[in-house]
Amino acid sequence: MIYVVKNGDTLEKISNETQIPVAKIISDNQLIYSDRLVPGQALLLLGEGETGGLGDGLIIGGYAYPFVDPPVLEEALTALSEMLVFSYGFTFEGDLVPPPQDEQWMLDRTISAGAAPWMVLTPFSSEGAFNNQLIKVLVENRELQDKLIRQMVDTVQEKGYEGVDIDFEYILPENREQYALFAGRVREKMNEYGCRVTVAVAPKSSNRQRGILVEGVDYALLGQNADAVFLMTYEWGYTYGPPMAVAPLDKVREVVEYAVTQIQPGQLILGIPNYGYDWTLPYERGITRARSIGNAEAVETASENGASIEYARISQSPWFTYRKNGMEHIVWFEDVRSITAKWELIREFGLSGARYWNLMRPFRANWLLVR
C-alpha cells in the first residue's frame, strides 16, 4: 500500500508492477510533476474504491479556520468524524466572541458529510495571541464563568455544535487547579445538552517538567474534569527553533507514555500535524525563521530542486535538503509513512483517535489512508 520510490522508477513501471492505474496514483498522491518522481518519496497505492482504514472505529478530527478553502475542507470531511472550528474567544467581561469570519457554512457542510461540528474556545487577545491574563481573570471569577458558559450553551444550541474544545495555553502555574475546575464546570453544563467537552494540552513527559507551556497544565486533574484530553503532540520543530521533525515519533511516544499514567487511554486524543517546515541553513537562533509548508507542497519542492527524500528511523519522519538561490535549505514534513507510524502508536496504547492541526492545506493521501 505504501511504495518508496527508487532511482530509475517511473509511474508506468510502478503501475505495471502494482496494477494501479497511473492516473489514480497521480490523483491519490496529488502529484504535480508526474514525469519526475522523487527518490525516497512515499506513494500511497490503493485499488479502485479501496481506502487505508487506519482510523476505523476511532475519532478522526481536525481543526480549521472559517477561511479554509472549501474544496480542501470538503476533501478532509470524507474522512473526518469531527471538525473543530478555530476559534471562539472571550473578553475580560466574560462575553463570548465569535470567529472573525462567519463559520456557519463550515457547520452546514460538516453536518452534511455526517461529521460532528465542534466549537473551540481560546483566550486570544485583540492581537490574536494567547493571553494568560484572560485565563486568570476568568478562572478566578465564578460570575464571569457563569456568564460565559451561558453564552456558550446558547451558541451551541443555536449553531448545532456537538462538542466544545477548550484550548487554553500559557496557563499560570497558580491557576492550574482553577483551570481544571473551570473545564469541569463547562463539561457539567454542556453534558446536559448532549455535548462533549475536551481540553487541549501542551505535550509533557513528566510531572517535573518545567516551562511556561506546561507548568499550568495538570494532566490528571484535566482528565478528571473533561470528557477527553487532546495532546498537542507537535511543534518540536517550529518556526523559530532548530531544524527537526515537527512531531518526532520518539518524542510523541514519551508524551503518550506519561499521559496514560495520568489519564485513561480511552480519554486521550493524539495530535498530528498537517504541515512541515522549510529552514534556511545555517540555522541561527533568534534570526532564522522557518517557512511553514504543506506536506504535498514539500514533495513538490523536492521535485523542483532535484532533491532526494530521506526517512529518519528514530523520529519516523521524512526530510530532505536542497539548494536554491545560493542558499541551503532543510525540510521536515509528514508523509504516509510517518502518518501510519502515528496511527499505529494510537492503536498500540488504545487511544481514542487523533485530531489534525490543521485542515488548511490539502493532503489527499492522508485522508485516503485513514478513512
C-alpha positions in Angstrom: 0.0 0.0 0.0 3.0 2.3 0.6 5.7 2.3 -2.1 9.0 4.2 -1.6 10.4 5.5 -4.9 13.8 4.2 -6.0 16.2 5.8 -8.5 15.0 5.0 -12.0 11.4 4.4 -11.1 8.7 5.7 -13.3 4.9 5.8 -12.8 4.4 3.5 -15.7 6.8 0.9 -14.1 5.1 1.2 -10.7 1.7 0.9 -12.3 2.7 -2.2 -14.3 4.1 -3.8 -11.1 1.1 -3.0 -8.9 -1.8 -2.9 -11.4 -2.8 0.5 -10.1 -3.6 2.9 -13.0 -1.1 5.8 -13.5 -3.9 8.4 -13.3 -5.0 7.0 -9.9 -1.5 7.2 -8.5 -1.2 10.7 -9.7 -4.6 11.7 -8.2 -4.3 9.9 -4.9 -0.8 11.4 -4.2 -1.5 14.9 -5.7 1.5 14.6 -8.0 2.1 17.9 -9.8 5.2 16.7 -11.6 4.1 13.3 -12.7 7.1 12.8 -15.0 9.5 13.5 -12.2 9.3 11.2 -9.2 11.5 11.9 -6.2 13.8 9.2 -4.9 12.7 8.4 -1.4 9.2 9.7 -1.9 6.4 7.6 -0.3 3.5 6.8 -2.6 0.1 5.6 -1.4 -1.1 2.8 -3.7 -4.8 1.9 -3.5 -7.0 0.0 -5.7 -10.3 1.4 -7.1 -12.6 2.1 -4.1 -10.0 1.0 -1.6 -9.0 3.0 1.5 -6.4 2.5 4.2 -8.8 2.2 7.1 -6.2 3.3 9.7 -8.8 5.3 11.6 -11.6 2.7 11.5 -13.7 2.9 14.7 -11.6 5.8 16.1 -12.0 9.6 16.3 -10.7 11.3 13.2 -10.8 15.1 13.8 -9.3 18.2 12.6 -9.2 22.0 13.2 -9.9 24.6 10.6 -10.3 28.4 10.4 -13.5 29.7 8.7 -11.4 31.0 5.8 -10.4 27.5 4.8 -10.6 26.8 1.1 -14.0 24.9 0.7 -12.7 22.1 -1.5 -9.8 21.4 0.9 -12.3 21.2 3.8 -14.7 19.0 1.8 -11.9 16.5 0.9 -10.9 16.2 4.6 -14.6 15.7 5.5 -14.6 12.5 3.5 -12.5 11.0 6.4 -13.4 13.1 9.5 -15.8 12.2 12.3 -15.5 15.7 13.8 -14.5 19.1 12.6 -13.4 21.8 15.1 -13.9 25.5 14.2 -11.0 27.7 15.3 -11.9 29.7 17.2 -14.3 31.4 19.6 -12.8 33.8 22.2 -14.0 35.8 25.2 -13.5 39.2 26.8 -12.3 40.2 30.3 -16.0 40.8 31.0 -16.9 37.2 30.2 -18.6 37.8 26.8 -18.2 35.1 24.1 -16.5 36.4 21.0 -17.3 34.6 17.7 -14.7 33.9 15.0 -13.9 37.0 12.8 -15.5 35.2 9.8 -18.9 33.6 9.8 -18.4 29.8 10.3 -22.0 28.6 9.6 -21.1 27.4 6.1 -18.5 25.1 7.7 -21.0 23.6 10.1 -23.5 23.0 7.3 -21.0 21.1 5.2 -19.7 19.2 8.2 -23.2 18.0 9.2 -24.0 17.2 5.5 -20.8 15.0 5.5 -22.0 13.1 8.6 -19.4 14.6 10.9 -19.8 16.5 14.2 -19.0 20.2 14.3 -17.2 21.4 17.5 -16.7 24.8 18.9 -13.1 25.7 20.0 -12.7 28.2 22.9 -9.4 30.1 23.1 -8.2 33.0 25.3 -6.9 35.2 22.4 -6.1 38.8 23.0 -7.1 41.5 20.5 -3.7 41.0 18.9 -4.5 37.3 18.2 -2.1 35.8 20.8 -2.8 33.6 23.8 -3.3 35.8 26.8 -2.9 34.1 30.2 -4.3 37.2 32.0 -7.6 36.5 30.3 -7.4 33.0 31.7 -6.5 34.2 35.1 -9.4 36.7 35.3 -11.9 34.0 34.1 -10.9 31.0 36.2 -10.7 33.2 39.3 -14.2 34.7 38.9 -17.2 32.4 39.2 -19.7 35.0 37.9 -17.7 35.5 34.7 -17.6 31.8 34.2 -21.4 31.6 34.6 -21.9 34.4 32.1 -19.5 32.8 29.5 -20.9 29.3 29.9 -24.5 30.6 29.4 -23.5 32.3 26.2 -21.6 29.1 25.1 -24.7 27.0 25.7 -26.8 29.4 23.7 -24.4 29.4 20.8 -24.0 25.6 20.8 -27.8 25.2 20.7 -28.3 27.9 18.0 -25.5 26.7 15.7 -25.7 23.0 16.2 -22.4 22.3 17.7 -21.9 18.8 19.2 -18.9 19.5 21.3 -16.6 22.1 22.9 -12.8 22.0 22.9 -11.1 24.3 25.4 -7.7 25.3 24.2 -6.1 27.5 26.9 -2.3 27.8 26.6 0.4 29.5 28.8 -1.8 29.0 31.9 -0.1 30.4 35.0 1.1 27.7 37.5 -1.1 29.2 40.3 -4.2 28.8 38.1 -3.7 25.1 37.2 -6.4 23.8 39.6 -8.8 26.6 38.9 -8.5 26.0 35.2 -9.2 22.3 35.6 -12.3 23.1 37.7 -13.5 25.6 35.0 -13.2 22.8 32.4 -15.3 20.6 34.7 -18.0 23.3 35.0 -18.2 23.6 31.3 -18.4 19.9 30.9 -21.2 19.6 33.5 -23.3 22.1 31.8 -22.6 21.0 28.2 -23.2 17.4 29.0 -26.8 18.4 30.0 -27.3 19.3 26.3 -25.6 16.2 24.9 -22.3 18.0 24.1 -18.9 16.5 25.0 -16.1 18.7 26.3 -12.4 18.2 25.6 -9.3 20.1 26.7 -6.2 20.6 24.5 -2.9 20.3 26.4 0.7 21.0 25.7 2.9 17.9 25.4 4.7 17.0 28.6 6.5 13.8 29.6 6.7 14.1 33.4 5.2 16.0 36.4 8.6 17.6 37.0 8.8 19.2 33.5 9.3 22.9 33.6 8.3 25.6 31.1 5.7 28.3 30.5 3.6 25.9 28.3 3.4 23.0 30.8 3.5 24.2 34.4 -0.1 25.3 34.5 -1.3 22.0 32.9 -2.2 19.2 35.3 -2.9 16.1 33.1 -4.6 14.1 35.9 -6.9 17.0 37.0 -7.9 17.8 33.5 -8.6 14.1 32.8 -11.0 14.1 35.8 -12.8 17.3 34.6 -13.1 16.8 30.9 -14.6 14.1 28.7 -11.4 13.7 26.8 -7.9 15.3 26.5 -6.3 16.3 23.3 -2.5 16.0 23.3 -0.9 18.7 21.1 2.0 16.4 20.1 3.6 18.6 17.5 5.9 21.7 17.2 9.2 20.1 18.3 10.4 21.5 15.1 8.9 25.0 14.9 9.2 28.4 13.2 12.0 29.8 15.3 13.5 26.6 16.5 16.4 24.5 15.2 15.6 22.2 12.2 14.0 18.9 13.3 10.8 16.8 12.8 7.6 18.6 13.8 6.3 15.5 15.5 9.2 13.0 16.0 7.7 9.7 17.0 10.2 9.1 19.8 9.1 12.4 21.5 5.4 11.8 20.8 5.8 8.3 22.4 7.3 9.8 25.6 4.3 12.1 25.9 1.8 9.3 25.4 3.7 7.0 27.9 3.4 9.7 30.5 -0.2 10.7 29.7 -1.6 7.2 30.1 -0.2 7.2 33.7 -2.4 10.2 34.4 -5.5 9.7 32.2 -7.3 6.7 30.9 -6.1 5.9 27.4 -9.6 5.9 26.0 -9.8 9.6 27.1 -6.8 10.6 25.1 -6.7 12.0 21.5 -3.3 12.3 19.7 -2.4 15.4 17.8 -1.0 15.0 14.3 0.5 17.9 12.3 -0.7 18.5 8.7 2.3 20.6 7.8 6.1 20.8 7.8 8.8 23.5 7.9 11.4 24.7 5.5 14.5 26.2 7.2 17.4 28.0 5.5 20.9 26.9 6.7 22.9 27.6 8.7 20.4 27.9 11.4 20.9 31.0 13.6 18.9 31.1 16.9 16.9 34.3 17.0 17.4 35.1 13.4 16.3 32.1 11.3 12.6 31.9 10.7 11.3 28.6 9.1 8.6 28.8 6.5 5.5 26.6 7.1 4.9 24.2 4.2 2.2 21.7 3.3 3.1 18.0 3.0 2.2 17.7 -0.6 4.0 21.0 -1.2 7.1 19.6 0.4 7.3 16.8 -2.2 6.8 19.4 -5.0 9.7 21.4 -3.6 11.9 18.3 -3.5 11.0 17.6 -7.1 11.6 21.1 -8.4 15.0 21.2 -6.8 16.2 17.7 -7.7 16.4 16.6 -4.0 16.1 13.1 -2.6 13.9 12.4 0.4 15.4 10.6 3.4 13.5 8.9 6.2 14.7 9.3 9.8 14.4 6.0 11.6 14.1 7.2 15.2 11.8 10.2 14.6 9.9 8.3 11.8 9.8 11.4 9.7 10.8 12.3 6.1 13.2 15.1 5.4 15.4 16.5 2.6 17.9 19.2 1.8 18.1 21.4 -1.3 19.9 24.4 -2.6 18.2 27.4 -4.2 19.4 31.0 -5.0 22.7 30.2 -3.3 21.0 29.2 0.0 20.9 25.7 1.6 17.6 24.5 2.9 16.3 21.6 5.0 12.7 20.5 5.1 11.0 18.2 7.6 7.4 17.2 6.9 4.9 14.3 7.1 4.1 11.6 4.6 2.0 8.4 4.6 4.8 6.5 6.4 5.0 9.0 9.3 1.2 9.2 9.5 1.0 5.4 9.6 3.5 5.3 12.4 1.4 7.7 14.5 -1.8 5.8 14.0 0.0 2.6 14.9 1.0 4.3 18.2 -2.7 5.2 18.8 -3.6 1.6 18.4 -0.7 0.4 20.5 -1.8 2.4 23.5 -5.6 2.2 23.0 -6.1 5.9 22.5 -9.4 7.1 21.2 -8.2 8.6 18.0 -6.4 11.7 16.5 -7.0 15.3 15.6 -5.1 17.1 12.9 -3.7 20.6 13.3 -4.8 21.8 10.9 -7.1 21.3 7.8 -5.9 24.3 5.9 -3.6 22.5 3.5 -4.5 19.6 1.2 -3.2 16.1 2.0 -5.3 13.7 0.0 -3.2 10.7 0.6 -3.7 11.1 4.4 -7.5 11.1 4.2 -7.4 8.1 1.9 -5.1 6.4 4.3 -7.2 6.9 7.5 -10.8 6.7 6.3 
